[in-house]
Amino acid sequence: MNIQDAQKQVDEWIKNHGVRYFNELTNMAQLTEEVGEVARIIARRYGEQSEKESDKNKDLGEELADVVFVVLCLANQTGVNLQEAFDKKLDLKTKRDHDRHHNNEKLQ
């Protein structure tokens, strides 16, 4: 599935299961909350913080999917074609960063 199809799928889900999109500010707050949950798992599982027993069953993939879902909601409700934006960004990063990363001694 490409990003454009995912946007359509989220829109259909909202139409069939949700009442409507939350407003943009609510979705931004939700996105912040979901990113915080991802950060908590990564900090405790892969970082130096100890993982609490209650966090050990948290599914990183599920939390990342929550982030993607809310991003797709925001794109839909603000009229952003995320596939087009992503393709443009990847092209820009490819042109801008190829030599930069190959020449970065810290990455050798």
C-alpha positions in Angstrom: 0.0 0.0 0.0 1.3 3.4 -0.8 0.7 6.5 1.3 -2.1 7.9 -0.9 -4.0 4.6 -0.5 -3.4 4.8 3.3 -4.8 8.3 3.3 -7.9 7.0 1.5 -8.2 4.1 3.9 -8.1 6.3 6.9 -10.7 8.6 5.4 -13.0 5.7 4.8 -12.5 4.5 8.4 -13.4 7.9 9.7 -16.5 8.0 7.5 -17.6 4.5 8.6 -16.5 4.2 12.2 -15.8 7.7 13.4 -18.3 10.5 13.7 -15.9 13.0 12.0 -12.3 14.0 12.2 -11.2 15.6 15.4 -10.2 19.2 14.7 -6.6 19.9 13.8 -5.6 21.1 17.2 -7.0 18.0 18.9 -5.2 15.8 16.4 -2.0 17.7 17.0 -2.4 17.1 20.7 -3.1 13.4 20.0 0.0 13.2 17.7 2.1 14.6 20.5 0.7 12.1 22.9 1.3 9.2 20.6 4.9 10.3 19.8 5.4 10.5 23.6 4.4 6.8 23.9 6.9 5.9 21.2 9.6 7.9 23.0 8.8 6.2 26.3 9.2 2.7 24.8 12.4 3.6 23.0 14.0 5.4 25.9 13.3 2.4 28.2 13.8 -0.5 25.9 16.7 0.8 23.9 18.0 3.7 26.0 19.5 3.9 29.4 16.3 4.1 31.4 15.1 1.0 33.1 11.9 -0.5 31.7 9.0 -0.8 34.1 7.2 -4.1 34.3 4.1 -2.4 33.1 5.9 -1.2 29.9 7.4 -4.5 28.9 4.3 -5.6 27.0 3.9 -2.4 25.1 4.0 -2.9 21.4 6.3 -0.4 19.6 4.8 -1.3 16.2 1.3 -0.5 17.5 2.5 2.9 18.9 4.2 3.8 15.6 1.0 2.8 13.8 -0.9 5.2 16.1 1.5 8.0 15.0 1.0 7.2 11.3 -2.8 7.1 11.7 -2.9 10.6 13.3 -0.4 12.0 10.7 -2.7 10.6 7.9 -5.7 12.2 9.6 -3.9 15.6 9.7 -2.9 15.3 6.1 -6.5 14.4 5.1 -8.1 17.2 6.9 -5.6 19.9 5.8 -5.6 18.8 2.1 -2.0 17.5 2.0 -1.2 14.8 -0.5 1.3 13.0 1.7 2.5 10.7 -1.0 3.5 13.7 -3.2 5.0 15.5 -0.2 7.0 12.4 0.8 8.3 11.7 -2.7 9.4 15.3 -3.0 11.1 15.2 0.4 12.9 11.9 -0.4 14.2 13.3 -3.6 15.4 16.5 -1.9 17.2 14.5 0.9 18.7 12.1 -1.7 20.2 15.0 -3.7 21.2 17.0 -0.6 22.5 14.4 1.7 24.1 11.6 -0.4 27.7 12.9 -0.3 27.2 14.5 3.1 26.6 11.2 4.8 29.2 9.3 2.9 31.8 11.9 3.9 30.7 12.0 7.6 33.6 10.5 9.6 31.2 9.8 12.5 29.3 7.3 10.3 32.4 5.4 9.2 
